[in-house]
Amino acid sequence: MYDAHVLVNGFPGRTSTHGSFGWSSVWLLRNADRVVVVDTGPPAYVPLITQALAGLGLSPRDVTDVLVTHAHWDHLGNVSLFPQARRWIGRAEHAWACRQATDVPFVSQPLLGALSEPEGALRLIDAEGEILPGIHAIDAAGHTPGHLAFLAHTVRTPLLFVGDAAKNVHELESSAIDSALDLAAGRQSISRIREIATSTGAAVVPGHDVVCTLVDGHWQRKSAQTAQLHFHHHRDAAPARITISDQEPGLVAVRSDDAI
């Protein structure tokens, strides 16, 4: 059994002018033998991750294993932050990503290279099943060809980390996938996520959202989804602080002296 801790909650946002926010979920699983990070977020997460680890009495060097659901930059962007960790990713996913050209969206060859540094750190997952005690790899293809989910047995409830097989509560509920290389496979993966959650009682951690659970057959967030932005909207004014919340769908902008 693992203790589970959220390091950074994902956020289901995007823009029409600056591409994806890339705000993905990063979690930590810990027992007496292992400290496991599930996905690593984008490079901008470094201070958030290190601060969250410090709050748990840990440093990046204490992490023994990193599980990567898929090879997009916003999920493996901080693999190098954990120098002692083994890096686990699907063999099919790794092979697909390494074949991609340098201009393919969301795939970064330098980040892929970091999976193998230091030498011997890379662990390729060949099939479904237990990869670490109490943690199982599950096929969740569609968003990318070799995408995996990870089912972890934790002290409170099983947790199913689904990465971008279901990026948020809307995709879980509607099966309307915003981005998938194989839409049919992606819909099958969302159906399987529901089946696993139903049969095991697992809560689901989407790739870009807070924890979700099934309630009377419908997916619901277990906590509020919030984010803040600071925006220098005028040369002579303090930045506006913009708060976004699913509890109050409208934007609330508050003048602030906080620095960006």
N, C-alpha and C positions, 0 to 999 in steps of 0.2 A: 504494500500500500504506500502511496505517495501523499505527502502534503502538497497541495496545489496553490500557487500564488500567481496572480496576474502581475506582470511587470509593466506592460503597457496595453491598455485597451485599444482595440482597433476602432476605426471610425469609417462609416460608409459614405465618404464624400468624393466628389470629383469636380473638375471645372471644365468649362468649354474653351478656356483660353490657355491654361497652364498644365494640361494633362492630369493624370491621376494624382491625388494627394499621396497615395502610397502609405496611408496610415494603417498598418496591419497589426494584428494581435500578436503579442509576445507573452508567453507563459513560462513558469518554472515549476518543475516537479522535483520533489526532494524526498529521499528516504535515507536510511542509515548508510547506504553504500553509494548512492548516485545523486548527482545534481544535474538535472536535465532541462535544457531550454528547448521549447518548441517554437520554431521559426525565430528569426532574429530581427525582423523589421528593417527599415531603410537606414542609411548611414546617419541621418539626423537623429536617430534614437539613441546614440551612444550615451549622452548624459542622462537620459531617462532610464536606460537600462542599468547603468552603473549606480545611479542613486537608488533605484529600487532594490538592486542586489545588496547594497550597503545597508539598507533598512532591514534586510533579513540576516545581516551579519556575514555576508558573502562578498567575494570579489569575482571578477570574470575568470580568474585562474582556478577558482573552485569548481567551475562547471566541467563535468565529466563527459557529457554527451549533448550534442545539438541535433535535433530532429528537424528536417526540412521537408515541408509538404510538397513544394515544387520549386522550380528553378528561377522564378521571377525575382528581379532585383530587390523588391520591397519585402521579400521574405528571407533572403539569404544575405542581405546587405551588411550584416555585422558578424559574419562567421569568424573573421579574423580577430574579433574581440575576445575570443575564448581560446587561448593558445594551448590549453591542455586537453581540449575536448575532442572526442571522436565526432565526425560529421556524418550523419545518416541521411541518405537520400535514395530514392528508387533508382535501380540500375537503368531501367528504360527511360526514366526522366532525365537522368544525367547524360545518357547517350544522345537523346534527342537534343538537349540544350547545347551540348558541345558541337553538334553539327550545324548550329544556326549561324548565319552571317552576322557580322558585327552591327548591322543596322536593323536587325529584327527587334521589334518593340519588346521591351520589358526583360530581355535576356542580356546579361552582361558577362562577357567572356572573362574579364579580370576577376569578377566575383566568383565565377565558376572555378577558376583556377585556385582561388583561396580555399576551396573545399579540400584540396589535396595538400595543403600546407599546415603544419609540417608534414614531412613524408610519413606515410602510414596512417594518417588521420582519417582518410576517407573510408566510409563503410557503405557499400552498395547493397540495397535491399532487393532481393531477387523475387520474392513472392510474399503473399499475405502470411501473417502469423506473428508469433511473439518474437520481437527483436531485442527487447530487454525485459527482465522480470516484471510482469504486470503491465507491459506496454505492447500492444499489437499494431502492426501495420495493416492497413485496409486499402484496397484499390479504390480510387476515387477519380478515375480518369474523366476527361472532358474539357476542363479548363486548359489543361495541358495533357499530353499523351500519357505520361507516367505519374500523374499526380497521385499522392497518397494521403490518407487520413490516418490518425493515430488514436487508438482507444486506450486510455490509461485508467487503471484502477486506483482511485484516490480515497482518502479517508472518509470524505463526506459522500461523494457520489461519483460514479464513473464519468469521465470527461471524454468527449469525442472531438478532437481537434481536426476540423475539416478543411482548413486553408481556404483557398478560393474555389473549391468545389461548390461552396455556398458562401458567398462573400458577406452576406448580411441576412437579417431576419426576413426581408422581402423576398430574396431568392429562395430561402428555405420554404416559405409559405406558398409562393406562386410558381416555383420552378421556372420563372422567367429569368434566365441567366443573361447577365449583361455582357459577358465575355467568355467565350469558350471556343476552342479550336474544333471541337466535336460536340455540337449541341445535343445530339441524341444520347451520346455517352454521358454528357453532363446531366441531363435530366434523369437518366438511370441512376447516377451517383446520388442525386438528391433524394430519389425514392429510397435508395438503400440507406442513406443517412437516417431517414425517418424510421425505417424498419429496425435499424440497430438501436436507435434511441428508444423505440417502443419496447423492444425485447430486453434491453439491458437496464432501462431507466436512466440512461446517460443524459447529461446535459451537453449541449453542443456549443463549441467555440468556433464561430465563423471566422473567416480570414480577416474581415474588416468590421467587426461588431463586438458587442459585449456578449456574455453568456446567454444562450437561448434555451428554453425548455418547451416541451409540448404540454399544453393545458387544454383539456377537452378537445383534443385533435388539432389544435392550432398552435403555431409557434409564437412565443412571447419572449421579450427580453426580460431578464431577471433583475436588471438594474437600469437606471436612466442612461441614455446615450447623450453625451455632451461633448462639446469642444469649444475652444476659444481661439480667436484670431485677433491680432493687433494690426491696425491699418493706419498708416500716416496719410490721412485724407487731405491735409492742408498744410502748407509750409509754415504757418504761424500757429498751428493748433497742436495740442497733445494728441497722441494717437487715439483712435477710437478702439475700444475693446468690444469685439463682437462675440456674443455668446450664442451658440446653437444648441438646442436641446429638443429631444423628442417629447418632452413634457410640455414644451411651449414652442410649437413649430415655427412661429414667427421669429425673425431675427431681432435681438435686443442689442443695440449699440449704446455703449456707455463711455462717455469721455473719461480718459484715464491719463495719469502721469507715468504709468508703467512704461518701461522701455521695451522695445521689441526684443 
